Amino acid sequence: MHYKLIFIILLITSSYTQSLFNRVIGTNPTSGSSVSTAIGNTFLLNSFGSSNVRYNPAKLSQLDSTLLFDYELNSTSIFERRSLPIKDSFGDFLTNADYVSNEFIYYSYKMGFIYSTNLSSLGTIGIGFYRAPLTHFIYEYSEEIRGSYKLSDDEYASKDPIVGYHNLKTEGTAMINSSGFGMTFNLGKINFSFGGSINLIQPSLISDYIEVDTLYSDVTNLSTLQDLKSDYNTLNSNFINFSSTINYNSIIELGLLFEEYATVKSESDEFNYKIDMNSNLIKFFDNNNYTISGINYSKPQIISVALTYKKNTDQAISINFQYDQISYKSNFNLLNLNNYNRYKFGFEYLSYQKIPIRAGLIYKEPLLQGLESTSIFTFGTGRYLGNIILDLSGTYSLQSYKYPDLFSIDNDVRPVYDLVRDSQLNLQIGITYKI
């Protein structure tokens, strides 16, 4: 009954920092499996199933079964609020009043399989296939615009009727197909594993939509921006991964991962953008012109080091640490994105009823100048049902920053910068079948 309730909550509340900039810098959903996501996103040593093809191919040879299939459904809900500072008649600050509230949901999936076999004296070998999103460019913005209406005697009407909407929307997801192998050797109390994978980035379609929806002839409070629809087809690309792990006496495990750079470009090889000189953030509109065209997504180089301590008792517990160094190649990095670090901590506790309790915390340095560092909370659990394993996980993050009004209007008396508060809730359901 407990798990039925969790499943229902996930379906109902599937609702997930800095999502405004998805169109230009994309996202990097390096979350691994549902298990590793719940344990502080420590994907290097705690990814389970086919996600290891990308995140730690060395573990492909460490299955406790011959064949494994898995499928994961991910729901990312983004809730964005934009506020204006309100002052009293003496000019003192009162509060930040919301004038825009946007919420949209992005669904994705991951799937794959692993096969492993024992080669007697040569050790164990495993191979696998994995399909998942590399990044997405999805963002939705809709602002309700109010006007004014002069009432005549005995006439009923709204004093601030809706006169139109400002709409901005981008769509598009880049998928990868990953194939990899891994080998494990037993050296007494030490198990040593290594592996590699090649990841093929698939072509995709990225679309921009801009619309100023006018309901009446009165356009006083509406932007004069022209409607726009643009499509960009991206080219395929690839990158490789290498990883190794050392396991001592099934208590301490150390892992190392290297993932190289890659880029996703549009067919026309065009890419234009502007930076706001005051906030150092990406500028979407300039003099009522949309400044962004083309695609040039930089997938960074990732170097990860992880350590896990496991205590196997009736109530098993594992403590996990991971450090990720994220670096952007200078000749690909047109946006001057920051090289940054991620610090991760997570734990898993297995109760007498064999029900895992997983949680963790991530500290992420800012990718763009003008943003603050972000803390991300993770949580999850799971259940074994014979050969089927059900895993549930989630992450939550919140970030605030200052940003100009997206759709500016002539003779606007409002402050230059809004307060943008962006929260994300990411929920995952993973189903694994082992033979």
Secondary structure, DSSP 8 states (H G I E B T S, - for coil): -HHHHHHHHHHH------GGGHHHH-------SHHHHHTTT-HHHH--GGGHHHH-GGGGG--SSSEEEEEEEEEEEEEEEEEEEEE-TTS-EEEEEEEEEEEEEEEEEEEEEEEEEE-GGG-EEEEEEEEEEEEE--EEEEEEEE------TT----SS-EEEEEEEEEE-EEEEEEEEEEEEEEETTEEEEEEEEEEEE---EEEEEEEEEESSS--TTS-----EEEEEEB--EEEEEEEEEEEETTTEEEEEEEE--EEEEBTT--EE-EE-TTT-SEE-EETTEE--EE-EEEE-EEEEEEEEEEE-STT-EEEEEEEEEEE--TTT-TT----EEEEEEEEEEE-TT--EEEEEEEEE--SSTT---EEEEEEEEEEEETTEEEEEEEEEEEEEEEEE-SS--TT--S-SEEEEEEEEEEEEEEEEEE-
